Amino acid sequence: MSEDAAGTRSRVLVVGATGRLGGSLARASLAAGHPTVALVRPHHLARPDSPSQRPLVAAGATLVEGSLEDYQSLLKAVRQVDVVICAVPTKQALEQKPLIRAIKEAGCVKRFIPAEFGADPTKVQIGDMAYDFYEKKIEIRHLIETEGIPHTYICCNFFMRYLLPSLVQPGLNAPPRDEMKIFGEGNTKGVFVKEGDVAQFTICTLDDPRTLNQTLYLRPPGNICSMNELADLWEMKINKSLKRVYITEEQLLKEILDAPFPLKMDLVFIYSAFVKGDHTYFEIDLLSEGTQLYPHVKYTTVGEYLDTLV
Ligand SMILES: NC(=O)c1ccc[n+]([C@@H]2O[C@H](COP(=O)([O-])OP(=O)(O)OC[C@H]3O[C@@H](n4cnc5c(N)ncnc54)[C@H](OP(=O)(O)O)[C@@H]3O)[C@@H](O)[C@H]2O)c1
């Protein structure tokens, strides 16, 4: 569904469109026929042919100058659209506050999709191990709900570009060929979704009343894997058995304590997904899962992704 009740496609503003996910969101929005505006910071506009802007322009996006620090630029951009999607990094999550204020003041936005795009921050069970990573997202959710802003939260779990290129082996930049670390007992399942697919599912929600003020979860069949299953799959692809080295929960917690940044955060996210089961331990309504709601979206499976690494 990408049309509203009147049969017109909503106009979309993407904040963060020069970024990796934001670029995919803007292109998916345009491909689905939504007139799409990209808020671009002034330093980009001086370089119209830059690699982050050229694909946006080629796809038909309208570029407008602005930033989260410039309230008037936000208000002006928000006034041109029906939907706002924000894709700034999580460390900047609280910088979305002026954007929320602009959405409230403009009064024309039918849907806001804040920068989340990870595990459900209200479900993770790792206490304060993630250094306010999830608390910031929860604070933004509270503000959105207190202000009565129509919204959809996208909980896609891991992007494939994060951790999967090494088969969840922090420090490696390709999958292992001889020995693989398995964190925990190896049977707890995490979820991986390709960024372009996250973008497509996100765009499907924009005019869909079923996702209004709801969370969209992504748990695509074929993309929900334990570490043992990832190892099995990879062994099949390379036609070779790997030595599996099991890292107990206790050992992993010690590694987290001793690790420098950013390795520490990788280990925390691995602990969250593959030991605590934060992507999958809770039941979700079928009508809140992307592949159930939008079966027409063709997505990349983990197996297909691993084929590209053989
Ligand atoms: N689930 C996962 O595995 C996973 C992994 C990575 C990211 N994510 C999520 O994906 C989302 C986007 O992350 P990303 O890695 O795609 O980000 P990214 O590539 O770093 O892009 C960030 C974008 O935000 C823009 N931006 C930064 N500060 C801004 C400001 N003050 N005003 C306006 N725009 C500003 C940047 O503009 P400039 O080009 O001007 O800098 C850029 O377009 C986040 O919600 C993050 O949590 C999820």
The ligand as a Tripos MOL2 file, in Angstrom:
@<TRIPOS>MOLECULE
LIG
   48    52     1     0     0
SMALL
NO_CHARGES

@<TRIPOS>ATOM
      1 N1         20.3030   -2.1990   12.7330 N.am      1 LIG1
      2 C1         21.5410   -2.0090   12.3620 C.2       1 LIG1
      3 O1         22.3310   -2.9540   12.2350 O.2       1 LIG1
      4 C2         22.0000   -0.6110   12.0560 C.ar      1 LIG1
      5 C3         23.3210   -0.3670   11.6710 C.ar      1 LIG1
      6 C4         23.6810    0.9510   11.3590 C.ar      1 LIG1
      7 C5         22.7510    1.9860   11.4550 C.ar      1 LIG1
      8 N2         21.4690    1.6920   11.8510 N.ar      1 LIG1
      9 C6         20.4480    2.7690   11.9470 C.3       1 LIG1
     10 O2         20.2770    3.3770   10.6750 O.3       1 LIG1
     11 C7         19.9940    4.7660   10.8350 C.3       1 LIG1
     12 C8         20.9450    5.5660    9.9540 C.3       1 LIG1
     13 O3         22.2420    5.1340   10.1280 O.3       1 LIG1
     14 P1         23.3360    5.2190    8.9490 P.3       1 LIG1
     15 O4         24.4600    4.3140    9.3440 O.co2     1 LIG1
     16 O5         22.6780    5.0290    7.6340 O.co2     1 LIG1
     17 O6         23.8010    6.7360    9.0890 O.3       1 LIG1
     18 P2         24.9070    7.5080    8.2370 P.3       1 LIG1
     19 O7         25.3080    6.7680    7.0030 O.co2     1 LIG1
     20 O8         25.9940    7.9200    9.1940 O.co2     1 LIG1
     21 O9         24.1070    8.8200    7.7540 O.3       1 LIG1
     22 C9         23.6890    9.7760    8.6720 C.3       1 LIG1
     23 C10        22.9060   10.8370    7.9390 C.3       1 LIG1
     24 O10        22.4340   11.7840    8.9090 O.3       1 LIG1
     25 C11        22.8010   13.0840    8.4460 C.3       1 LIG1
     26 N3         22.9760   13.9810    9.5860 N.ar      1 LIG1
     27 C12        23.8490   13.8520   10.6130 C.ar      1 LIG1
     28 N4         23.7290   14.8890   11.4580 N.ar      1 LIG1
     29 C13        22.7840   15.7020   10.9400 C.ar      1 LIG1
     30 C14        22.2480   16.9600   11.3270 C.ar      1 LIG1
     31 N5         22.6550   17.5580   12.4320 N.pl3     1 LIG1
     32 N6         21.2960   17.5170   10.5520 N.ar      1 LIG1
     33 C15        20.8610   16.8950    9.4210 C.ar      1 LIG1
     34 N7         21.3400   15.7070    8.9900 N.ar      1 LIG1
     35 C16        22.3040   15.1390    9.7430 C.ar      1 LIG1
     36 C17        24.0920   12.8710    7.6850 C.3       1 LIG1
     37 O11        24.3370   13.9930    6.8730 O.3       1 LIG1
     38 P3         25.8310   14.3300    6.3200 P.3       1 LIG1
     39 O12        25.9680   13.5170    5.0610 O.co2     1 LIG1
     40 O13        25.7450   15.7900    6.0650 O.co2     1 LIG1
     41 O14        26.8080   13.9570    7.3840 O.co2     1 LIG1
     42 C18        23.7400   11.6250    6.9170 C.3       1 LIG1
     43 O15        22.9170   11.9430    5.8120 O.3       1 LIG1
     44 C19        20.0630    5.0650   12.3270 C.3       1 LIG1
     45 O16        18.7570    5.0580   12.8360 O.3       1 LIG1
     46 C20        20.8560    3.8670   12.8890 C.3       1 LIG1
     47 O17        20.4720    3.5280   14.2070 O.3       1 LIG1
     48 C21        21.0800    0.4270   12.1490 C.ar      1 LIG1
@<TRIPOS>BOND
     1     1     2 1
     2     2     3 2
     3     2     4 1
     4     4     5 ar
     5     4    48 ar
     6     5     6 ar
     7     6     7 ar
     8     7     8 ar
     9     8     9 1
    10     8    48 ar
    11     9    10 1
    12     9    46 1
    13    10    11 1
    14    11    12 1
    15    11    44 1
    16    12    13 1
    17    13    14 1
    18    14    15 2
    19    14    16 1
    20    14    17 1
    21    17    18 1
    22    18    19 2
    23    18    20 1
    24    18    21 1
    25    21    22 1
    26    22    23 1
    27    23    24 1
    28    23    42 1
    29    24    25 1
    30    25    26 1
    31    25    36 1
    32    26    27 ar
    33    26    35 ar
    34    27    28 ar
    35    28    29 ar
    36    29    30 ar
    37    29    35 ar
    38    30    31 1
    39    30    32 ar
    40    32    33 ar
    41    33    34 ar
    42    34    35 ar
    43    36    37 1
    44    36    42 1
    45    37    38 1
    46    38    39 2
    47    38    40 1
    48    38    41 1
    49    42    43 1
    50    44    45 1
    51    44    46 1
    52    46    47 1
@<TRIPOS>SUBSTRUCTURE
     1 LIG1         1 GROUP 0 **** ****
